[in-house]
């Protein structure tokens, strides 16, 4: 059975809308919308993003490899590392390691990608805002790189629509996306990775 793309989009968006708002409203990330934005708060925001984003990207990349899927996802966390190093902030690579014994499924992968690909939206606006508000030459490659700015969600939605042919699979993909949001939110809020929240 084929599920119409519009239905897939509607179900994903409806199920994650409040979680998306909660993530955006975290004090650590609200500065990226211009609230109290300065070089110090920007550095703190980027540091809070690093570990959950890196862990989730590594998990998605591991799933792509395990499932032997050719979806063209390029890791962005090295750009985040580069920005942090540019501000004199060191990170511990070992903290975002992903267990090689982790089991993956296609709906699960799509759930991870929903958050990761969606995180690119608005990057060009954020990079311009940071430059305008801080009046400083802060490192912003995570937001200004073509990996984020030259991007369309059409690629993701087409991939999802071609692989979510049953309501059960769609339900699992959405539940995984919700788990990914919870993971991201709690990891930032507690300043610790919470992989147990991932389905």
Beta strands, then each sheet from edge to edge (+ up, - down):
end
